[in-house]
Amino acid sequence: MSMSTSPAVSVQALLTLLSRTSTDSITALNNPNTSNAQNLPLSTLRRDFLSILSVLYSNTTKLSIALNPTSPTYSAAVTPLKDLVAHSSTLASNASLFLPDVHGRTLTAEVHATAKSVLTALQELAHAHLSLLAKPALKDDDDDARSANDGYLAKTGVVHELIAQTKADEPQGLSRTNLIAVRKRWREHSDIIADAVSTLEIEAFPPDDDDDDDNDDGWDDPEFELDLGAGGKQSPEQIQLAKKILTVAERTSALFNDVRTALLPIARRAPAAQAPPPPPPNALLDDLLDSAPPLVAAVDNLATQIYGTSSENASHLNEARSEFLAP
């Protein structure tokens, strides 16, 4: 690509500025200064945040069309690049207006994480285009051209996917309230415990040998055998221990489900004559969510330790179980 034309030089400068602006914006979000922040309505902030993302989506598309490496149109890339620089900074400014003490710590963390992911994707897209600018002109039928197309299109796709996911309907999209944000994270923790229960069920109730023979999928090769003791089978002690730990994991899973149902209910439309009950305070919801990770980690640790552990080395599992059950 020739760098002799003025539009090309402008594009290079703007791509560099986009990368630097994205970096500075991420740094600002990592070190927020809320001392003079305005207390704005959550609905307004959320609507503006999604609107900015829509502008970024549109201009990312325009940029990648204009800078197609086989036929770049530098003059057409200048305007969308200027918009991307301006709105990437605006995105960070908007995200910084979500306040943990006002709008909820969990929701604020979700917004900040979303903004940083989009800014990182924009930064990588800018780097991809800068790399293409440094290369000679490419022809459509060149292998290098196809590789370049794949590269910058993939970076564009990442930006599009992040924004589309954020704008999607709940529960995939950006949470509307802190209660919804906490429920979303709580569900993620519940899923981890459910996976641990599934793993422990395999250990606690191993299939019969006949079932293994009927469903031989090639994993019986000694090279892939887990260390399950003599003959690759679990000992009665291992199975008994797995059943005990499974009981703990199942009760923990039930606890998480009960909490989600009782304290993190899905909002339902109340009758016209009846006002909907107020949600729990944001601080209480955030503290509740903070209590989950240690318990999830403990259950997951038990499940991963017992999987494939030989009977000779099972003593540490009893220790782990005792530690988990300790007050």
N, C-alpha and C positions, 0 to 999 in steps of 0.2 A: 504494500500500500504506500502510495506516495504521500509524503508529509509536506510537500511544497505548497499546497494550497492553504489559504487562510482558514477556511472552515475546518480542515483537518487538524490544524494547530489548535483551534478553539475547542474542538471535540476532545483532543488529548488533555487540554488544560481542565476542561469541565469534568472529564472522567477522573482525573487526579483529585479535583476538588470534591467530587462525590465520594470518593474513597475516604478522603480525610474527614469530610463532614460526618460520614457514617461512623468512623472511629471516634471522633469527638463526641458524638451523640451517645454512643454506647458508654463511653467513659462517664458522661454526665449522668446517665441512668444508673450506673454502678455507684455513683457518689451523689445521691440526690440532696438538694438543698431546699428544704420545705419551710424555711423560716418565714418567708414572705409569700408563701403560696396562697392563692385564693381558694375559698371553700365553694366550689361550683357544684351544681346538681349532677348526680351520677348519670342521669339519662342524657344530659347535654354532652358531658365528656365522652361518653360511650359513642354517641351518634357522631361527634366530631372525629373521634379516633377511627371509626369505620369509614367515614368519608375521606379522610386522608389516605387510608389504605386503598380506596378505590382509585384515587388520583395516581398513586404510585403504581398500581396494577396497569392502568391505562398507559402511562408514560413508559413503563418498562416494555410493554408491547411495541409502542412506537419506536423506542430506541433500538430494539433488536431487529426490527424491520429495516430501519434506516441504516444500520451498521452490519447488514448481511455481508460477510467477508468476501463473497464472490462479486458483489456489486454494491459497495457502500455509497450512501448518499449523505455526505458529511453535513451539508447545509440543513437537511431534514432532521438531523440528530441534535442540533443545537438547542432548539426549544424544549423538547422533552428532557434533555439533560439538565437544563436550567430548572425546570419544574421538579425534577427528581432531587436536585440539590436542595431546593427550597423546602420541599415537602418532607424530605428525610429529617431535616432539622425540626420542622413543625411537628412531625410525629413524636420525636423525643420530648419536645416541649409539652405536647398534649399529655403524653404518658406521665410526665413528671407532676401533672396536676391531680393525678389519682393519689389520694393521701391515705396511708394505712390507718390513721386514727379516725378518719372520717368515712372513707368508703370501704374500709376493711383491708386487713393486711394480706389476706389470701387473694382477693381480687386484684389488689395493687400489684402483687407479685406476678399474677397471670398477665396483666397488661404489660408490665415491664419486660417480662420474658418474651412476650409476643413481639413487642417493638424491637428488642435486641436481636431476635431471630431474623426479622425482616431486614433490619439495618445490616446485619452480617451478610445476608444473601445479596443485598444491593452492593455491598463492598466487593464481594467475590465476583459479581457480574461486571462491575467496573474494571476489576483486575483482568478479567477474561477479555474484555474489549481492548484494554490497553495492550495486552499481549498480542492481539490480532493487529493492532495498529503498527506494531514494530516489525511485522512480517511483510514480505513482498506480496504483490497482488496475486490472488488465487483464482484458478479457473474452476468451473463447475465440476469438471470430470476428474479433478485431481484428488488423490487420496487425502492430501493435506487439507484440501477444501472441505471434504466430507467430515474429516476429523474436527476441523475448526467449527463447522456448523453444529456438529454434535455437542461440542464443548460449550459454546455460548448459548445454544438453545437449552441445554440442560440447566445452566445457571439461571436463565430466564424462567424456566419451568419451576425451579425451586421458589423463586419470588412469587410466582403466580399461585403455587400450591399453598404456601404459607398464608397468603392473603385470602384465598378462597376458603381455606379451613377456618380462619378467624371469622369470616363473614357468614359462615354456614349457620343453619339453625341449631339451636341447642339440642343435645348436650355437646356437640362437637365444636360449635362456635364460641365466640367470646362470651363469657358469663355476663348476665344482666345484673346480678347482685352478688354480694359477698357470700350469701347463703348458697347460691348456686355454685359458686367457685369452690366453696368448702365441700359441698356434696360431690362435685366432680373429682376432687382430689381424694376424698374419702372412698369413693368408688374404686379409684385406682389402687388404693391400699387394700381394699376388700378383695380385689381381683388377685393380688399377689398372694394373699392368704388362701384363697380358693385354689390357686395353682399348687401351693404347698400341700393342701389337703389331698389333691389329686395325686401328687407324688407319693405321699405317705400311704394312700390307699393301695398303690401298686406294691409297696413294700410290706404292708400289713396283710394283704390278701394276694400273694403271688399266684399266678396261674398254675394249674396242674401240668405235669409233664406231658400228658396226652394233648392238652390244649396247645402246648408249645410245638409239639410235632405237627399238629394239624395246621398251624399257622406259621410255619417256618419261613422267615423272610430273609434269611442269609445272615442274620445278626448273631447266630450261634457260633460263628467262627471264633476259635480261641483267641485270635488276635484282638477281637472286640469285646471279650468277656470282661465284665466288671468283677472286682474282687469281692465275691460273695462267700468266700470260704471254700471248703473242700467241694470239688465237683461243680463249682459255680452256683451252688444252691445256698439259700439262707438257712441259718440254724434256727431251731425253735426259739432260742433266746432272742435272736434278732427280730423275728416275727412278733414275739410278745412285746418287745420294746417298741417296735413300730406301731403296734396297736395302741399302746399307752400314749405315745406322742400324738397319734392320730386323734385320739379323744380330746387332747388339749387343743389341737389345731382346729378341730370341728367346733369346739365351744368358743374359741376365739373368733372364728368366722361367723358364728351365730351372733356373738356380741356385736360385731361390726355391722351386721345386717339390722340388728335391733336398734342400734344407735342411729343408723341412717333413716330407719322408718320413724322413730320417735322424735328425734331432734333435727333431722335434715329432710323433712318431707317435701315432696314435689308440690309446688303451689297449685291449688285448684280454685276454680272460680266459685266464689261464695254466693249464696242466694242474695237477691237484690236487697232484702231487708236485713241482711246480716253482714257486718263488716268482717273482712278476713282477719284472722289472728295475726298479731305482729310477729315478725321473725325474732329469734333470739338476738341479743346484742352482738355486734361484730366481734368485740373483744372475746366474748365467750366462745363464739364459733371458731375463732382463730386459735384460742387456747386448746379447744377440743381437738382440732386438727394437729396441733403440735404434739399431742399425747400419742398419736397413732404410730409414727415411724419407729420408735423403740420396740413396740410390741410386734409390729410387722417384721422388723429385722430379726427379732428373737425367733419367731415362728419359722421364718424363711431359713434361718441358720440351722434350726433343728432338722428341717426337711432335707436340706442340702447335705448335712453331715451324715444322716442315716443312709442316704442313697448310695448304695454300692460299698458299704462299710463291712469289713470282715468281722466275724464273731470274735476273733482274737483281739480286735482293736475297738470293741464296742464300749469299753468302759467310759471313754470321753463323752459318749452320748448320754449315759446316765448322769454324768456330771453336768452336761448342758441342760438336760431336762430338770435336774434339781435347781440349777441356777435360774431357769425360766420360771419355776414355780415358787422360788423364794420370795418372801414379802418385800 
